Amino acid sequence: MTSESVRTATVSRRRVLQATAALGALGALGSTRTPATAVPDGAGKTAAVIGTGFGGSVAALRLGQAGFRTTVFERGRRWDIRKDGNTFPSITRLDGRASWFGGQVGLGGPAGIPVAKYPGLLDQIKGNGIDSVYGAGVGGGSLVFGAFTSTPRKQDFEHVFPGGTGYDELKRVY
């Protein structure tokens, strides 16, 4: 490649992914691997985890178990569950709780429903033909899965999870 072609090369998602894969392969070739059962000795070491979603929560747990002094950062709020069931907005009654300081809630299209700006549940990033929506708050994406997760039939649940906490208790409490 000439210096001219390097200057004019455009960066695309494909090029970034290719470069990342190549670097990962090189790193794997030169690394020494430890068994999956080995737990690093993190005694006296610190770690920071950004986000309390599924990945961040598990990472913080595992780091703590390995002895790391771990700090977890979350920009969103902790949502105290209300007994009246009105902790979060419903899909038919949207308000500011549905949007992270967005001023509107988009439902998959270009138009949005105006709402008051508030540190709500969902943040949305629009760019380069891709819209990304994710949870903002303690719990990350798990906060918004209620609208997307169906309740399994009792017989299916009990077949997959025999014993332990019963289906009726889980459905009633959680």
N, C-alpha and C positions, 0 to 999 in steps of 0.2 A: 504494500500500500504506500502510496506517495503521501507526503505531508499535506498536499492539497486535498486528496481524497479523505484523509482523516478529518480535516477541518470541515468538510462539507457533509460527512456522514450523518444521517439522522438516527436518532435513538428511537427505537420502537419497543413495544412490549416483548416482541419475539427476540430481538437482539439482547435485551436485558435477561430474559429467561435462558437463552443460549449461553451467555457469559456466566450466569450464575451456576448453571449445570456444569460447565467446564471447570470453573473454580472449585466446585464441590467435589468433582471427580479427582482433581489434582490433590485436594486436601485429603481425600479418603486414601489415595495411594501413599501419601507420605505420613499418615497418622499411625500411631500405635493404638490399637483398640483394647479396651478393657472389657472383661466379661459383663454382660447385662446385669448380673446380680451384684456387681461391685458397687458399693456406696462410697462416694468420695468423702473424705474427712474434711468437713467444712468448719470444724471447731476453730473459733477465733476469726473466721472470715465473714464478710458481709455480702449481701446481695440485694438488689433492688428489682422489683417486679412491677411492670407497668400494666395496670388493668386487672380487674377482679372477675373477669369472665371465666369461661370454662378453662382456657389455657393458663391464664394468670393464677387462678386459684390452685390448680393442680401443681403448677411450677412452685408457688410459694409453699405449699404443703411439703413437696418433695425436698426443697431446699432446707426447710426447717427440720425435717426428719434427718437430713444429712449433717445437721449441726450448724448450718449457716444462720447468722442473725439476719433475718429477712425483713425488709420494709416493702409494703405494697402500696402503690400510688393509684388512686382512682379519682378521676375528675368529676364523676357524677355523684349523685346523692344516694344515701341509703333510704329506701322506701319502707316506712313502717306500715305493715299490713293492717288495714282497717277492718274492724268487725262487720261493718255494714257492706263490705264487698266493693267499696268505691275507691280503692287505692289507686287503680289505674283507669284511664279512660277506656270506654268500649268503642268498638268499630263504628257504632251508630251514633255515639255522642262524644266526638273528639273535642279536646280542649288543649290548653297549653302543655298539659302533662304528656302529650304525645310527641312533642318536638323539643329537641335540645336547642333552645334559643333560635329556632328557625323562623318563627312568624307564620309558618304555614305547614300543613301536613300534606305530603304528597301520597297518593294512593296508587302508584304505578304509572301515572300519566304526567303530562306536562303541567296540568293545572293542579293547584293545591287548595286545601281548605284553610282559610285564614284562622289563626289562633293567636292568643296572647303569647309573647315571648316568655319562655320559662325554662328552667333546667329540667326538661322532660326526659322521656324514655328513649327516644330515637334520634340519632344523628344521621344526617344524610350528606354524602359527598357526591357531587356531580362533576364529571369530567371525562373528556376524551371518549364520549359515547358509552360510558359505563356509570351507572348510578349504584352507589354502595350505601346500604342502610344497616346500622348496627346499634346495639344497645348502649346507652350511656347511663351508668349508675352502678352501684355495688351489686355485682352479679352479672354485669355485661349482657351478653346475648340471652342468657337464661331469663332475664326480666321480660322479654318480649315473646318467648316461645309459647306462652299460653294461647295465643291466637293461632298458632300453627300446629300444635300438638293435640292429637285426638286422644280421648280416654279409651284405653283398650277394653275389650269385653272381659268380664270377670274370668271366664273359663280359659281364655288365652293368657291372661296375666298369671293365673295360678299354675298353668302348665309350664310357663317359662320361669317363674319364681316360686317354686314350691316351698312352703314353710316360711318362717320369719314373720315380718309384719304382714298382716292380712290385707287383702284388697279393700275390704270395706273401710278399715281404718285409714288407709292411704287416701282413698277417695274422699272420705269425710274430712280429714285434716288437711290434706295437701292438694 
